[in-house]
Amino acid sequence: MAKAKAPPKTPLEELGPYTGTESPHELIYRAYLLGRIHFGTKLAILNSPGSPVYSAYENWVPIALVLFLSLYTGITSSWQAGLSLFAALAFFGFLFLPRYVLKKLRTRVLEKAFASEGGWIELWKGGGISIRLAMDPSVECDSPDGDWQKFAKTYLDKPDDE
């Protein structure tokens, strides 16, 4: 008889209980998981060349594909068909492509920010992220000028049940 697999651990269970010896990065991650902070992203900064989470592939391949399909249709069929296809694809591209790109970008930002302290520091130095207390949104820390370590030690260094 096969053993039943244990359900996968949540990220908070993997961190373990609060000990008081957490690094500032661990405090921020724990606070994010507990909903104590809001993690903000300035997508215009993060979705630009030079950003550690920028993907030229996601930004330019769909546009190139629209142009290629339209040109191909215009050459093989008629220029009216190519122009019509271009208009239709451009319309739907402008509706759906930005949402897709921004959703993927935000996912990459969260993965990089919370996977390691090195990733967090790289994102922080590049700008485009901010943290703010959920209970008091006026208390915030913006990158790259804010001191995220002091913010974490001052506002987030408390047991999970508080």
PyMOL CGO cylinders between C-alpha atoms (Angstrom):
from pymol import cmd
from pymol.cgo import CYLINDER

trace = [
    CYLINDER, 0.00, 0.00, 0.00, 1.40, 3.37, -1.02, 0.3, 1, 1, 1, 1, 1, 1,
    CYLINDER, 1.40, 3.37, -1.02, 1.98, 6.08, 1.52, 0.3, 1, 1, 1, 1, 1, 1,
    CYLINDER, 1.98, 6.08, 1.52, -0.10, 9.21, 1.19, 0.3, 1, 1, 1, 1, 1, 1,
    CYLINDER, -0.10, 9.21, 1.19, 2.03, 12.17, 0.24, 0.3, 1, 1, 1, 1, 1, 1,
    CYLINDER, 2.03, 12.17, 0.24, 2.13, 15.03, 2.68, 0.3, 1, 1, 1, 1, 1, 1,
    CYLINDER, 2.13, 15.03, 2.68, 0.65, 18.21, 1.27, 0.3, 1, 1, 1, 1, 1, 1,
    CYLINDER, 0.65, 18.21, 1.27, 3.28, 20.68, 0.07, 0.3, 1, 1, 1, 1, 1, 1,
    CYLINDER, 3.28, 20.68, 0.07, 4.42, 23.25, 2.58, 0.3, 1, 1, 1, 1, 1, 1,
    CYLINDER, 4.42, 23.25, 2.58, 3.38, 26.85, 2.19, 0.3, 1, 1, 1, 1, 1, 1,
    CYLINDER, 3.38, 26.85, 2.19, 6.16, 29.44, 1.88, 0.3, 1, 1, 1, 1, 1, 1,
    CYLINDER, 6.16, 29.44, 1.88, 5.49, 30.57, 5.45, 0.3, 1, 1, 1, 1, 1, 1,
    CYLINDER, 5.49, 30.57, 5.45, 5.80, 27.00, 6.75, 0.3, 1, 1, 1, 1, 1, 1,
    CYLINDER, 5.80, 27.00, 6.75, 9.10, 26.66, 4.89, 0.3, 1, 1, 1, 1, 1, 1,
    CYLINDER, 9.10, 26.66, 4.89, 10.41, 29.79, 6.63, 0.3, 1, 1, 1, 1, 1, 1,
    CYLINDER, 10.41, 29.79, 6.63, 9.62, 28.25, 9.99, 0.3, 1, 1, 1, 1, 1, 1,
    CYLINDER, 9.62, 28.25, 9.99, 8.50, 30.03, 13.13, 0.3, 1, 1, 1, 1, 1, 1,
    CYLINDER, 8.50, 30.03, 13.13, 9.61, 33.55, 13.97, 0.3, 1, 1, 1, 1, 1, 1,
    CYLINDER, 9.61, 33.55, 13.97, 12.82, 33.43, 16.01, 0.3, 1, 1, 1, 1, 1, 1,
    CYLINDER, 12.82, 33.43, 16.01, 13.83, 37.08, 16.27, 0.3, 1, 1, 1, 1, 1, 1,
    CYLINDER, 13.83, 37.08, 16.27, 17.08, 36.46, 14.42, 0.3, 1, 1, 1, 1, 1, 1,
    CYLINDER, 17.08, 36.46, 14.42, 15.71, 36.96, 10.89, 0.3, 1, 1, 1, 1, 1, 1,
    CYLINDER, 15.71, 36.96, 10.89, 17.59, 39.07, 8.39, 0.3, 1, 1, 1, 1, 1, 1,
    CYLINDER, 17.59, 39.07, 8.39, 15.86, 42.21, 7.09, 0.3, 1, 1, 1, 1, 1, 1,
    CYLINDER, 15.86, 42.21, 7.09, 15.13, 40.40, 3.81, 0.3, 1, 1, 1, 1, 1, 1,
    CYLINDER, 15.13, 40.40, 3.81, 13.48, 37.51, 5.68, 0.3, 1, 1, 1, 1, 1, 1,
    CYLINDER, 13.48, 37.51, 5.68, 11.43, 40.00, 7.70, 0.3, 1, 1, 1, 1, 1, 1,
    CYLINDER, 11.43, 40.00, 7.70, 10.18, 41.63, 4.51, 0.3, 1, 1, 1, 1, 1, 1,
    CYLINDER, 10.18, 41.63, 4.51, 9.32, 38.27, 2.93, 0.3, 1, 1, 1, 1, 1, 1,
    CYLINDER, 9.32, 38.27, 2.93, 7.55, 37.09, 6.09, 0.3, 1, 1, 1, 1, 1, 1,
    CYLINDER, 7.55, 37.09, 6.09, 5.61, 40.37, 6.34, 0.3, 1, 1, 1, 1, 1, 1,
    CYLINDER, 5.61, 40.37, 6.34, 4.60, 40.08, 2.67, 0.3, 1, 1, 1, 1, 1, 1,
    CYLINDER, 4.60, 40.08, 2.67, 3.33, 36.52, 3.20, 0.3, 1, 1, 1, 1, 1, 1,
    CYLINDER, 3.33, 36.52, 3.20, 1.39, 37.61, 6.30, 0.3, 1, 1, 1, 1, 1, 1,
    CYLINDER, 1.39, 37.61, 6.30, -0.12, 40.61, 4.49, 0.3, 1, 1, 1, 1, 1, 1,
    CYLINDER, -0.12, 40.61, 4.49, 1.56, 43.16, 6.73, 0.3, 1, 1, 1, 1, 1, 1,
    CYLINDER, 1.56, 43.16, 6.73, 3.09, 45.06, 3.84, 0.3, 1, 1, 1, 1, 1, 1,
    CYLINDER, 3.09, 45.06, 3.84, 2.11, 45.98, 0.32, 0.3, 1, 1, 1, 1, 1, 1,
    CYLINDER, 2.11, 45.98, 0.32, 4.79, 45.44, -2.28, 0.3, 1, 1, 1, 1, 1, 1,
    CYLINDER, 4.79, 45.44, -2.28, 4.66, 48.07, -4.99, 0.3, 1, 1, 1, 1, 1, 1,
    CYLINDER, 4.66, 48.07, -4.99, 6.18, 47.92, -8.44, 0.3, 1, 1, 1, 1, 1, 1,
    CYLINDER, 6.18, 47.92, -8.44, 6.79, 50.83, -10.77, 0.3, 1, 1, 1, 1, 1, 1,
    CYLINDER, 6.79, 50.83, -10.77, 6.36, 48.93, -13.98, 0.3, 1, 1, 1, 1, 1, 1,
    CYLINDER, 6.36, 48.93, -13.98, 7.61, 51.69, -16.28, 0.3, 1, 1, 1, 1, 1, 1,
    CYLINDER, 7.61, 51.69, -16.28, 11.01, 51.50, -14.57, 0.3, 1, 1, 1, 1, 1, 1,
    CYLINDER, 11.01, 51.50, -14.57, 11.10, 47.71, -14.32, 0.3, 1, 1, 1, 1, 1, 1,
    CYLINDER, 11.10, 47.71, -14.32, 9.97, 47.10, -17.91, 0.3, 1, 1, 1, 1, 1, 1,
    CYLINDER, 9.97, 47.10, -17.91, 12.85, 48.95, -19.52, 0.3, 1, 1, 1, 1, 1, 1,
    CYLINDER, 12.85, 48.95, -19.52, 16.21, 47.80, -20.86, 0.3, 1, 1, 1, 1, 1, 1,
    CYLINDER, 16.21, 47.80, -20.86, 18.76, 47.59, -18.08, 0.3, 1, 1, 1, 1, 1, 1,
    CYLINDER, 18.76, 47.59, -18.08, 16.30, 46.35, -15.50, 0.3, 1, 1, 1, 1, 1, 1,
    CYLINDER, 16.30, 46.35, -15.50, 17.17, 42.90, -14.12, 0.3, 1, 1, 1, 1, 1, 1,
    CYLINDER, 17.17, 42.90, -14.12, 13.65, 41.65, -14.87, 0.3, 1, 1, 1, 1, 1, 1,
    CYLINDER, 13.65, 41.65, -14.87, 13.19, 43.18, -18.33, 0.3, 1, 1, 1, 1, 1, 1,
    CYLINDER, 13.19, 43.18, -18.33, 12.44, 40.73, -21.14, 0.3, 1, 1, 1, 1, 1, 1,
    CYLINDER, 12.44, 40.73, -21.14, 12.88, 42.06, -24.66, 0.3, 1, 1, 1, 1, 1, 1,
    CYLINDER, 12.88, 42.06, -24.66, 11.42, 38.80, -25.93, 0.3, 1, 1, 1, 1, 1, 1,
    CYLINDER, 11.42, 38.80, -25.93, 8.06, 39.40, -24.24, 0.3, 1, 1, 1, 1, 1, 1,
    CYLINDER, 8.06, 39.40, -24.24, 7.93, 43.00, -25.40, 0.3, 1, 1, 1, 1, 1, 1,
    CYLINDER, 7.93, 43.00, -25.40, 9.02, 42.73, -29.02, 0.3, 1, 1, 1, 1, 1, 1,
    CYLINDER, 9.02, 42.73, -29.02, 8.23, 39.24, -30.33, 0.3, 1, 1, 1, 1, 1, 1,
    CYLINDER, 8.23, 39.24, -30.33, 4.43, 39.73, -30.35, 0.3, 1, 1, 1, 1, 1, 1,
    CYLINDER, 4.43, 39.73, -30.35, 4.84, 42.99, -32.26, 0.3, 1, 1, 1, 1, 1, 1,
    CYLINDER, 4.84, 42.99, -32.26, 7.20, 41.37, -34.75, 0.3, 1, 1, 1, 1, 1, 1,
    CYLINDER, 7.20, 41.37, -34.75, 4.77, 38.47, -35.15, 0.3, 1, 1, 1, 1, 1, 1,
    CYLINDER, 4.77, 38.47, -35.15, 1.89, 40.85, -35.94, 0.3, 1, 1, 1, 1, 1, 1,
    CYLINDER, 1.89, 40.85, -35.94, 4.01, 42.64, -38.52, 0.3, 1, 1, 1, 1, 1, 1,
    CYLINDER, 4.01, 42.64, -38.52, 5.24, 39.40, -40.07, 0.3, 1, 1, 1, 1, 1, 1,
    CYLINDER, 5.24, 39.40, -40.07, 1.76, 37.86, -40.33, 0.3, 1, 1, 1, 1, 1, 1,
    CYLINDER, 1.76, 37.86, -40.33, 0.34, 41.05, -41.80, 0.3, 1, 1, 1, 1, 1, 1,
    CYLINDER, 0.34, 41.05, -41.80, 3.13, 41.39, -44.36, 0.3, 1, 1, 1, 1, 1, 1,
    CYLINDER, 3.13, 41.39, -44.36, 2.94, 37.70, -45.27, 0.3, 1, 1, 1, 1, 1, 1,
    CYLINDER, 2.94, 37.70, -45.27, -0.82, 37.92, -45.77, 0.3, 1, 1, 1, 1, 1, 1,
    CYLINDER, -0.82, 37.92, -45.77, -0.42, 41.14, -47.75, 0.3, 1, 1, 1, 1, 1, 1,
    CYLINDER, -0.42, 41.14, -47.75, 2.14, 39.56, -50.07, 0.3, 1, 1, 1, 1, 1, 1,
    CYLINDER, 2.14, 39.56, -50.07, 0.49, 36.16, -50.53, 0.3, 1, 1, 1, 1, 1, 1,
    CYLINDER, 0.49, 36.16, -50.53, -3.13, 37.26, -50.60, 0.3, 1, 1, 1, 1, 1, 1,
    CYLINDER, -3.13, 37.26, -50.60, -3.77, 40.97, -51.10, 0.3, 1, 1, 1, 1, 1, 1,
    CYLINDER, -3.77, 40.97, -51.10, -2.67, 44.18, -49.49, 0.3, 1, 1, 1, 1, 1, 1,
    CYLINDER, -2.67, 44.18, -49.49, -6.24, 44.76, -48.27, 0.3, 1, 1, 1, 1, 1, 1,
    CYLINDER, -6.24, 44.76, -48.27, -6.23, 41.43, -46.42, 0.3, 1, 1, 1, 1, 1, 1,
    CYLINDER, -6.23, 41.43, -46.42, -2.82, 42.22, -44.93, 0.3, 1, 1, 1, 1, 1, 1,
    CYLINDER, -2.82, 42.22, -44.93, -3.97, 45.65, -43.80, 0.3, 1, 1, 1, 1, 1, 1,
    CYLINDER, -3.97, 45.65, -43.80, -7.19, 44.23, -42.33, 0.3, 1, 1, 1, 1, 1, 1,
    CYLINDER, -7.19, 44.23, -42.33, -5.27, 41.53, -40.47, 0.3, 1, 1, 1, 1, 1, 1,
    CYLINDER, -5.27, 41.53, -40.47, -2.82, 44.14, -39.18, 0.3, 1, 1, 1, 1, 1, 1,
    CYLINDER, -2.82, 44.14, -39.18, -5.66, 46.33, -37.90, 0.3, 1, 1, 1, 1, 1, 1,
    CYLINDER, -5.66, 46.33, -37.90, -7.38, 43.41, -36.17, 0.3, 1, 1, 1, 1, 1, 1,
    CYLINDER, -7.38, 43.41, -36.17, -4.19, 42.02, -34.60, 0.3, 1, 1, 1, 1, 1, 1,
    CYLINDER, -4.19, 42.02, -34.60, -3.02, 45.48, -33.55, 0.3, 1, 1, 1, 1, 1, 1,
    CYLINDER, -3.02, 45.48, -33.55, -6.39, 46.20, -31.91, 0.3, 1, 1, 1, 1, 1, 1,
    CYLINDER, -6.39, 46.20, -31.91, -6.40, 42.95, -29.93, 0.3, 1, 1, 1, 1, 1, 1,
    CYLINDER, -6.40, 42.95, -29.93, -2.69, 43.29, -29.22, 0.3, 1, 1, 1, 1, 1, 1,
    CYLINDER, -2.69, 43.29, -29.22, -3.15, 46.72, -27.66, 0.3, 1, 1, 1, 1, 1, 1,
    CYLINDER, -3.15, 46.72, -27.66, -5.99, 45.34, -25.55, 0.3, 1, 1, 1, 1, 1, 1,
    CYLINDER, -5.99, 45.34, -25.55, -4.35, 42.18, -24.25, 0.3, 1, 1, 1, 1, 1, 1,
    CYLINDER, -4.35, 42.18, -24.25, -0.58, 42.40, -24.70, 0.3, 1, 1, 1, 1, 1, 1,
    CYLINDER, -0.58, 42.40, -24.70, 0.13, 45.06, -22.04, 0.3, 1, 1, 1, 1, 1, 1,
    CYLINDER, 0.13, 45.06, -22.04, -1.81, 43.10, -19.42, 0.3, 1, 1, 1, 1, 1, 1,
    CYLINDER, -1.81, 43.10, -19.42, 0.06, 39.92, -20.31, 0.3, 1, 1, 1, 1, 1, 1,
    CYLINDER, 0.06, 39.92, -20.31, 3.47, 41.60, -20.25, 0.3, 1, 1, 1, 1, 1, 1,
    CYLINDER, 3.47, 41.60, -20.25, 2.81, 43.40, -16.97, 0.3, 1, 1, 1, 1, 1, 1,
    CYLINDER, 2.81, 43.40, -16.97, 1.48, 40.25, -15.28, 0.3, 1, 1, 1, 1, 1, 1,
    CYLINDER, 1.48, 40.25, -15.28, 4.57, 38.30, -16.34, 0.3, 1, 1, 1, 1, 1, 1,
    CYLINDER, 4.57, 38.30, -16.34, 6.81, 41.17, -15.25, 0.3, 1, 1, 1, 1, 1, 1,
    CYLINDER, 6.81, 41.17, -15.25, 5.23, 41.39, -11.80, 0.3, 1, 1, 1, 1, 1, 1,
    CYLINDER, 5.23, 41.39, -11.80, 5.65, 37.62, -11.39, 0.3, 1, 1, 1, 1, 1, 1,
    CYLINDER, 5.65, 37.62, -11.39, 9.34, 37.90, -12.30, 0.3, 1, 1, 1, 1, 1, 1,
    CYLINDER, 9.34, 37.90, -12.30, 9.79, 40.81, -9.89, 0.3, 1, 1, 1, 1, 1, 1,
    CYLINDER, 9.79, 40.81, -9.89, 8.26, 38.87, -6.99, 0.3, 1, 1, 1, 1, 1, 1,
    CYLINDER, 8.26, 38.87, -6.99, 10.30, 35.77, -7.78, 0.3, 1, 1, 1, 1, 1, 1,
    CYLINDER, 10.30, 35.77, -7.78, 13.55, 37.72, -7.96, 0.3, 1, 1, 1, 1, 1, 1,
    CYLINDER, 13.55, 37.72, -7.96, 12.79, 39.86, -4.92, 0.3, 1, 1, 1, 1, 1, 1,
    CYLINDER, 12.79, 39.86, -4.92, 11.95, 37.00, -2.60, 0.3, 1, 1, 1, 1, 1, 1,
    CYLINDER, 11.95, 37.00, -2.60, 14.14, 34.19, -3.96, 0.3, 1, 1, 1, 1, 1, 1,
    CYLINDER, 14.14, 34.19, -3.96, 17.31, 35.60, -2.42, 0.3, 1, 1, 1, 1, 1, 1,
    CYLINDER, 17.31, 35.60, -2.42, 18.65, 38.65, -0.70, 0.3, 1, 1, 1, 1, 1, 1,
    CYLINDER, 18.65, 38.65, -0.70, 20.99, 39.22, -3.65, 0.3, 1, 1, 1, 1, 1, 1,
    CYLINDER, 20.99, 39.22, -3.65, 18.02, 39.46, -6.01, 0.3, 1, 1, 1, 1, 1, 1,
    CYLINDER, 18.02, 39.46, -6.01, 16.27, 41.84, -3.63, 0.3, 1, 1, 1, 1, 1, 1,
    CYLINDER, 16.27, 41.84, -3.63, 19.35, 44.09, -3.43, 0.3, 1, 1, 1, 1, 1, 1,
    CYLINDER, 19.35, 44.09, -3.43, 19.73, 44.10, -7.22, 0.3, 1, 1, 1, 1, 1, 1,
    CYLINDER, 19.73, 44.10, -7.22, 16.09, 45.13, -7.67, 0.3, 1, 1, 1, 1, 1, 1,
    CYLINDER, 16.09, 45.13, -7.67, 16.32, 47.73, -4.90, 0.3, 1, 1, 1, 1, 1, 1,
    CYLINDER, 16.32, 47.73, -4.90, 19.41, 49.36, -6.40, 0.3, 1, 1, 1, 1, 1, 1,
    CYLINDER, 19.41, 49.36, -6.40, 17.74, 49.55, -9.81, 0.3, 1, 1, 1, 1, 1, 1,
    CYLINDER, 17.74, 49.55, -9.81, 14.67, 51.28, -8.43, 0.3, 1, 1, 1, 1, 1, 1,
    CYLINDER, 14.67, 51.28, -8.43, 11.08, 50.56, -9.25, 0.3, 1, 1, 1, 1, 1, 1,
    CYLINDER, 11.08, 50.56, -9.25, 9.97, 48.77, -6.08, 0.3, 1, 1, 1, 1, 1, 1,
    CYLINDER, 9.97, 48.77, -6.08, 8.53, 50.00, -2.82, 0.3, 1, 1, 1, 1, 1, 1,
    CYLINDER, 8.53, 50.00, -2.82, 7.17, 48.61, 0.41, 0.3, 1, 1, 1, 1, 1, 1,
    CYLINDER, 7.17, 48.61, 0.41, 4.45, 50.14, 2.51, 0.3, 1, 1, 1, 1, 1, 1,
    CYLINDER, 4.45, 50.14, 2.51, 2.77, 49.06, 5.75, 0.3, 1, 1, 1, 1, 1, 1,
    CYLINDER, 2.77, 49.06, 5.75, -0.68, 47.60, 5.21, 0.3, 1, 1, 1, 1, 1, 1,
    CYLINDER, -0.68, 47.60, 5.21, -2.02, 49.05, 8.45, 0.3, 1, 1, 1, 1, 1, 1,
    CYLINDER, -2.02, 49.05, 8.45, -0.58, 52.52, 7.82, 0.3, 1, 1, 1, 1, 1, 1,
    CYLINDER, -0.58, 52.52, 7.82, 0.03, 53.23, 4.12, 0.3, 1, 1, 1, 1, 1, 1,
    CYLINDER, 0.03, 53.23, 4.12, 1.72, 56.52, 4.96, 0.3, 1, 1, 1, 1, 1, 1,
    CYLINDER, 1.72, 56.52, 4.96, 4.72, 54.53, 6.23, 0.3, 1, 1, 1, 1, 1, 1,
    CYLINDER, 4.72, 54.53, 6.23, 6.62, 53.59, 3.10, 0.3, 1, 1, 1, 1, 1, 1,
    CYLINDER, 6.62, 53.59, 3.10, 10.08, 52.91, 1.79, 0.3, 1, 1, 1, 1, 1, 1,
    CYLINDER, 10.08, 52.91, 1.79, 10.88, 53.48, -1.90, 0.3, 1, 1, 1, 1, 1, 1,
    CYLINDER, 10.88, 53.48, -1.90, 13.86, 52.20, -3.83, 0.3, 1, 1, 1, 1, 1, 1,
    CYLINDER, 13.86, 52.20, -3.83, 16.61, 53.05, -4.44, 0.3, 1, 1, 1, 1, 1, 1,
    CYLINDER, 16.61, 53.05, -4.44, 16.89, 55.87, -1.89, 0.3, 1, 1, 1, 1, 1, 1,
    CYLINDER, 16.89, 55.87, -1.89, 15.02, 54.34, 1.06, 0.3, 1, 1, 1, 1, 1, 1,
    CYLINDER, 15.02, 54.34, 1.06, 16.73, 52.27, 3.76, 0.3, 1, 1, 1, 1, 1, 1,
    CYLINDER, 16.73, 52.27, 3.76, 14.86, 48.97, 3.45, 0.3, 1, 1, 1, 1, 1, 1,
    CYLINDER, 14.86, 48.97, 3.45, 16.92, 47.32, 6.20, 0.3, 1, 1, 1, 1, 1, 1,
    CYLINDER, 16.92, 47.32, 6.20, 16.01, 50.00, 8.73, 0.3, 1, 1, 1, 1, 1, 1,
    CYLINDER, 16.01, 50.00, 8.73, 12.37, 49.83, 7.60, 0.3, 1, 1, 1, 1, 1, 1,
    CYLINDER, 12.37, 49.83, 7.60, 12.33, 46.05, 8.17, 0.3, 1, 1, 1, 1, 1, 1,
    CYLINDER, 12.33, 46.05, 8.17, 13.96, 46.23, 11.59, 0.3, 1, 1, 1, 1, 1, 1,
    CYLINDER, 13.96, 46.23, 11.59, 11.79, 49.13, 12.74, 0.3, 1, 1, 1, 1, 1, 1,
    CYLINDER, 11.79, 49.13, 12.74, 8.35, 48.03, 11.52, 0.3, 1, 1, 1, 1, 1, 1,
    CYLINDER, 8.35, 48.03, 11.52, 8.47, 44.33, 10.70, 0.3, 1, 1, 1, 1, 1, 1,
    CYLINDER, 8.47, 44.33, 10.70, 10.56, 42.70, 13.45, 0.3, 1, 1, 1, 1, 1, 1,
    CYLINDER, 10.56, 42.70, 13.45, 7.68, 41.20, 15.43, 0.3, 1, 1, 1, 1, 1, 1,
    CYLINDER, 7.68, 41.20, 15.43, 6.19, 37.74, 16.03, 0.3, 1, 1, 1, 1, 1, 1,
    CYLINDER, 6.19, 37.74, 16.03, 3.79, 36.31, 13.45, 0.3, 1, 1, 1, 1, 1, 1,
    CYLINDER, 3.79, 36.31, 13.45, 0.74, 36.36, 15.73, 0.3, 1, 1, 1, 1, 1, 1,
    CYLINDER, 0.74, 36.36, 15.73, 0.87, 40.12, 16.41, 0.3, 1, 1, 1, 1, 1, 1,
]
cmd.load_cgo(trace, "trace")
